[in-house]
Amino acid sequence: VIRQGLEQGKFNEVVIIGAGLIGLEVAAALTIWGVKISVIEQQEHIFPAFLDAEIAQNAEKYLRGQGISLLVDEKVIGFEGETAVTAVKTNKRTVSA
C-alpha cells in the first residue's frame, strides 16, 4: 500500500512514530522517493534501546543530513483527519502527514 501510494504520488509527507530499528529503516528507505519524512520519538534520542546519547547524536546528524526530520523527546497525543490521517499531534507541535 505504501509503495503503491508513493508510485502514484499520493504521499507528499510521511510521519513515522518511533525511532527504533524498524522506524528508522523505513525512513531511510523512503528518502529515495523525495517525500518529506518526519520521525517522532518520545525518548531523548533515536535508537533508545541500543545507543547511548553521544553515539545517537552522530546517527541523528547523519539522518538529518539525508533529509529526515527527527523529532525527539516528543510524545504523540493525537491525530487529525476524517478518512485518513492528515496530521499527527505531539506535545510540542502538529506535524503534517
Secondary structure, 3 states (H helix, E strand, C coil): CHHHHHHCCCCCEEEEECCCHHHHHHHHHHHHHCCEEEEEECCCCCCCCCCCHHHHHHHHHHHHHCCEEEEECCCEEEEECCCCCCEEEECCCEEEC
